[in-house]
Amino acid sequence: MIDQFREVTDLRMEKLLKAIELFRSYDPEIPAQVISVFLYIASHNNCSKVQIQDEEFGLNMPSASASRNTDWLSHKHRLNKKGLNLIIKYKDPTDARKAILQLSNDGISLVRSLREIIFE
């Protein structure tokens, strides 16, 4: 007998749930904003923090929020707490005021796992 409460009724939603649970395996209380910023960087690797802030083509995020979220994703979070180490954040060699964001090896691995969950 099939337990009606365990039966999957929408496979695509189950895949999305698995993807979100994968993010939660890094931090059980990860905010949606941090996930959005990671996915933006994953889809625009080597982007700048300014691009994330952009109203039209980015996430329309204030500078402070973009900084806080990218810090969470990098090796060092606020208040010297350990970050998720999913991105590398460095100064643009042509403009020291500009932060460049790219996936770390752990971030690349997460993207691979997300692709497997969602597309396979």
Secondary structure, DSSP 8 states (H G I E B T S, - for coil): ---TTTS-S-HHHHHHHHHHHHHHHH-TT--HHHHHHHHHHHHSSSEEHHHHH-TTTS----HHHHHHHHHHHSSB-GGG-B----EEEEEETTEEEEEEEEE-HHHHHHHHHHHHHHH-
